[in-house]
Amino acid sequence: MNTIPLVDLSLQHKRLRDEIAGAVQGALDRGDFILGQDVSRFEEEFAEYCGVKYAVGVDNGLSALELSLRAFGIGPGHEVILPAHTFTATAAAISFTGATPVFVDVNPETWTIDVHKIEEAITPRTKAILPVHLYGLPADMNVVLGIAEKYNLIVVEDACQAHGAMYKGQRVGGIGNAAGFSFYPTKNLGACGDAGIVTTNDSNVAEKIRTLRNCGQRVKNVHEDHPFNHRLDNLQAAILRVKLKYLDEWIASRRRLAALYNTLFDDALVEKPVELPGYQHVYHLYVIRTQNRDSLQTLLKERGIGTAIHYPMPVHLQPYYLKNGTPQFSCPVAEKLVGEILSLPMYPELTEEQVSAVVSEIKSLEVKSH
């Protein structure tokens, strides 16, 4: 059979080549390379898309989360609660502020933060909750917000994998006090390099992040805050403005392909991703769960089917956090989950025939392995 990659960005860029080239050429002609016209316009367009008042472009998703936390004064001596199953950057954003990440387990059905584990992790040092909209599925934000209100905590959404996802009729990015998005090239809305953005409805937070990202200056050469350099590159913003127009179309394609996967997997020996009532999953990744993950991945590779593991180790067990005395809570769901999850090919240009071929191979291999 023909090779089926985990993701193929060349198809998207081939389709948009002329539009992207025109957008980049426009920026080159203007010469406004740092915080130029395309950055400010993309911020306005993405804020409107998310249904928020403000968006502030930064250099990557990790910076978006870190600066969001800093904007609320979170730093040394504080604790921030997050799920154990996520990309390490979620925890790194907390560590970079000098605060301590406190890991809790994930829900066995959705694999997002187990909201019933949050309160037991709260201490007098807790200042924020950082829920992750994992793989494109929103966390249970109503419960998170209820806990935050009860204990006077800040909520920063990690929406780095969930551009366009919906929770109870509202797009992620405007549910908490602020949110961080990544535009890493493989994301549902991806740049041609690193890029990120913060969304918020708080004007003071937006202004604080604008200052922090630009060497701590509101006025040129007057550095009144931490002199970070976390600006969104203007050329990347120009590319993202082109792609944003197609995001809803790409989400619809991902959801259609995920629905096909789900239908074809009905009688397979794998656990499919869930989408609960009131949630709209945008399937940044299509992740299955199987007890024969490692052997299945090896056999699929032999058949030319690309897969990946997102992520192979819970963050609380990463060597850095073990050796730095991070508070430890039991996270048995996350620890078992990471040995069984497998990301399958998922991108808007994937064909139904390719999805069918992937599922057919998995069914045949799973039957053999049992």
Secondary structure, DSSP 8 states (H G I E B T S, - for coil): ---B-S--HHHHHHHTHHHHHHHHHHHHHHT--BS-HHHHHHHHHHHHHHT-SEEEEESSHHHHHHHHHHHTT--TT-EEEEESSS-HHHHHHHHHHT-EEEEE-B-TTT-SB-GGGSGGG--TTEEEE--B-GGG----HHHHHHHHHHHT-EEEEE-TT-TT-EETTEETTSSSSEEEEE--TTSSS--SS--EEEEES-HHHHHHHHHHHBTTEEETTEE-S---B-B-BHHHHHHHHHHHTTHHHHHHHHHHHHHHHHHHTTTSSSB-----TTEE---SSEEEE-TTHHHHHHHHHHTTB--B-S-SS-GGGSHHHHHTT------HHHHHHTTTEEEE---TT--HHHHHHHHHHHHHHHHHH-
